Amino acid sequence: MPEAAMGAAVIAASRTFYENIDQAVQSMIRHDLVVEPQVDLHERYQKRYGEFRKICAERGYE
């Protein structure tokens, strides 16, 4: 099921079949993969993002 449709289904179920959204999520969603951030790459990404923002500003995109 596409993510948007699944989200809509969870929200709908939280108001009909379950008492709240937490119960709906607990019952309807399962996690196959957990992705953890790579903290050591944060500085490199921040530097590159800064460069990207500078180029965008130079081209008039702000």
MDAnalysis code that builds the backbone (N, CA, C; Angstrom):
import MDAnalysis as mda
import numpy as np

u = mda.Universe.empty(186, n_residues=62, atom_resindex=np.repeat(np.arange(62), 3), trajectory=True)
u.add_TopologyAttr("name", ["N", "CA", "C"] * 62)
u.add_TopologyAttr("resid", np.arange(1, 63))
u.add_TopologyAttr("resname", ["MET", "PRO", "GLU", "ALA", "ALA", "MET", "GLY", "ALA", "ALA", "VAL", "ILE", "ALA", "ALA", "SER", "ARG", "THR", "PHE", "TYR", "GLU", "ASN", "ILE", "ASP", "GLN", "ALA", "VAL", "GLN", "SER", "MET", "ILE", "ARG", "HIS", "ASP", "LEU", "VAL", "VAL", "GLU", "PRO", "GLN", "VAL", "ASP", "LEU", "HIS", "GLU", "ARG", "TYR", "GLN", "LYS", "ARG", "TYR", "GLY", "GLU", "PHE", "ARG", "LYS", "ILE", "CYS", "ALA", "GLU", "ARG", "GLY", "TYR", "GLU"])
u.atoms.positions = np.array([
    [0.864, -1.176, 0.000],
    [0.000, 0.000, 0.000],
    [0.907, 1.234, 0.000],
    [0.664, 2.188, -0.883],
    [1.463, 3.419, -0.868],
    [1.375, 4.105, 0.494],
    [2.448, 4.790, 0.855],
    [2.543, 5.394, 2.183],
    [1.385, 6.341, 2.491],
    [0.999, 7.177, 1.526],
    [-0.085, 8.133, 1.779],
    [-1.396, 7.410, 2.059],
    [-1.665, 6.357, 1.304],
    [-2.898, 5.600, 1.519],
    [-2.868, 4.907, 2.876],
    [-1.711, 4.401, 3.257],
    [-1.594, 3.741, 4.559],
    [-1.809, 4.747, 5.677],
    [-1.242, 5.915, 5.530],
    [-1.437, 6.958, 6.535],
    [-2.901, 7.338, 6.668],
    [-3.575, 7.467, 5.538],
    [-5.002, 7.794, 5.558],
    [-5.798, 6.678, 6.226],
    [-5.419, 5.439, 5.951],
    [-6.117, 4.303, 6.561],
    [-5.924, 4.289, 8.075],
    [-4.721, 4.587, 8.526],
    [-4.448, 4.620, 9.968],
    [-5.271, 5.722, 10.632],
    [-5.302, 6.880, 10.013],
    [-6.073, 7.995, 10.587],
    [-7.559, 7.648, 10.633],
    [-8.068, 7.078, 9.557],
    [-9.487, 6.694, 9.539],
    [-9.780, 5.651, 10.612],
    [-8.907, 4.661, 10.723],
    [-9.118, 3.603, 11.720],
    [-9.026, 4.148, 13.138],
    [-8.207, 5.177, 13.323],
    [-8.051, 5.741, 14.669],
    [-9.332, 6.402, 15.159],
    [-10.220, 6.726, 14.234],
    [-11.485, 7.371, 14.605],
    [-12.668, 6.410, 14.541],
    [-12.429, 5.185, 14.047],
    [-13.546, 4.247, 13.898],
    [-13.316, 2.940, 14.652],
    [-12.224, 2.251, 14.365],
    [-11.975, 0.938, 14.958],
    [-11.178, 0.990, 16.262],
    [-10.418, 2.046, 16.457],
    [-9.557, 2.161, 17.637],
    [-9.951, 3.386, 18.439],
    [-9.495, 3.436, 19.674],
    [-9.845, 4.560, 20.537],
    [-9.034, 5.812, 20.226],
    [-7.836, 5.632, 19.670],
    [-7.000, 6.788, 19.348],
    [-5.963, 6.393, 18.300],
    [-5.212, 7.368, 17.858],
    [-4.242, 7.111, 16.790],
    [-3.098, 6.223, 17.266],
    [-2.728, 6.336, 18.534],
    [-1.655, 5.481, 19.051],
    [-2.024, 4.003, 18.943],
    [-3.242, 3.666, 19.299],
    [-3.688, 2.274, 19.191],
    [-3.720, 1.819, 17.733],
    [-4.171, 2.694, 16.851],
    [-4.217, 2.345, 15.428],
    [-2.814, 2.080, 14.894],
    [-1.890, 2.942, 15.236],
    [-0.508, 2.770, 14.774],
    [0.070, 1.470, 15.322],
    [-0.108, 1.227, 16.608],
    [0.417, 0.003, 17.221],
    [-0.126, -1.251, 16.534],
    [-1.376, -1.203, 16.129],
    [-2.011, -2.375, 15.528],
    [-1.746, -2.515, 14.033],
    [-1.549, -1.407, 13.344],
    [-1.523, -1.447, 11.884],
    [-0.138, -1.295, 11.258],
    [0.808, -0.786, 12.000],
    [2.127, -0.489, 11.426],
    [3.164, -1.446, 12.001],
    [4.027, -1.940, 11.126],
    [5.160, -2.733, 11.596],
    [6.425, -2.163, 10.965],
    [7.498, -2.263, 11.685],
    [8.772, -1.717, 11.227],
    [9.654, -2.860, 10.737],
    [9.973, -2.837, 9.463],
    [10.867, -3.845, 8.901],
    [12.321, -3.414, 8.995],
    [12.536, -2.110, 8.973],
    [13.895, -1.591, 8.921],
    [13.966, -0.297, 9.705],
    [14.949, -0.195, 10.555],
    [15.188, 1.041, 11.291],
    [16.489, 1.621, 10.768],
    [16.444, 2.866, 10.330],
    [17.625, 3.535, 9.798],
    [18.090, 4.555, 10.829],
    [19.308, 4.401, 11.275],
    [19.888, 5.317, 12.252],
    [20.754, 6.340, 11.525],
    [20.772, 7.580, 12.008],
    [21.615, 8.587, 11.363],
    [23.097, 8.271, 11.553],
    [23.881, 8.663, 10.578],
    [25.330, 8.502, 10.670],
    [25.904, 9.834, 11.143],
    [26.058, 9.949, 12.439],
    [26.455, 11.204, 13.060],
    [27.783, 11.710, 12.505],
    [28.685, 10.804, 12.181],
    [29.997, 11.210, 11.679],
    [29.916, 11.916, 10.326],
    [28.823, 11.760, 9.610],
    [28.668, 12.421, 8.312],
    [27.987, 13.784, 8.409],
    [27.482, 14.117, 9.573],
    [26.718, 15.354, 9.748],
    [27.512, 16.588, 9.320],
    [28.734, 16.706, 9.762],
    [29.537, 17.893, 9.435],
    [29.748, 18.018, 7.927],
    [30.033, 16.906, 7.275],
    [30.236, 16.924, 5.822],
    [28.951, 17.355, 5.107],
    [27.831, 16.805, 5.545],
    [26.559, 17.173, 4.931],
    [26.244, 18.648, 5.147],
    [26.503, 19.149, 6.337],
    [26.240, 20.556, 6.630],
    [27.078, 21.458, 5.731],
    [28.335, 21.099, 5.536],
    [29.215, 21.888, 4.672],
    [28.677, 21.901, 3.243],
    [28.329, 20.737, 2.734],
    [27.819, 20.644, 1.362],
    [26.480, 21.369, 1.218],
    [25.648, 21.282, 2.230],
    [24.363, 21.977, 2.183],
    [24.581, 23.485, 2.158],
    [25.551, 23.955, 2.929],
    [25.889, 25.378, 2.904],
    [26.328, 25.818, 1.516],
    [27.138, 24.990, 0.869],
    [27.579, 25.293, -0.495],
    [26.389, 25.326, -1.452],
    [25.495, 24.373, -1.305],
    [24.294, 24.312, -2.132],
    [23.450, 25.569, -1.954],
    [23.241, 25.977, -0.709],
    [22.447, 27.175, -0.427],
    [23.094, 28.419, -1.029],
    [24.418, 28.496, -0.970],
    [25.133, 29.641, -1.533],
    [24.922, 29.702, -3.049],
    [25.047, 28.571, -3.719],
    [24.843, 28.522, -5.171],
    [23.405, 28.910, -5.516],
    [22.460, 28.409, -4.753],
    [21.054, 28.765, -4.996],
    [20.845, 30.267, -4.852],
    [21.424, 30.858, -3.814],
    [21.284, 32.301, -3.597],
    [21.911, 33.085, -4.747],
    [23.063, 32.629, -5.224],
    [23.722, 33.298, -6.346],
    [22.860, 33.258, -7.605],
    [22.053, 32.230, -7.734],
    [21.182, 32.082, -8.907],
    [19.797, 32.689, -8.688],
    [19.610, 33.300, -7.532],
    [18.345, 33.972, -7.264],
    [17.276, 33.115, -6.612],
    [17.636, 31.918, -6.186],
    [16.684, 31.040, -5.489],
    [16.928, 31.165, -3.990],
    [16.013, 31.782, -3.302],
    [16.206, 31.911, -1.854],
    [15.011, 31.430, -1.107],
])
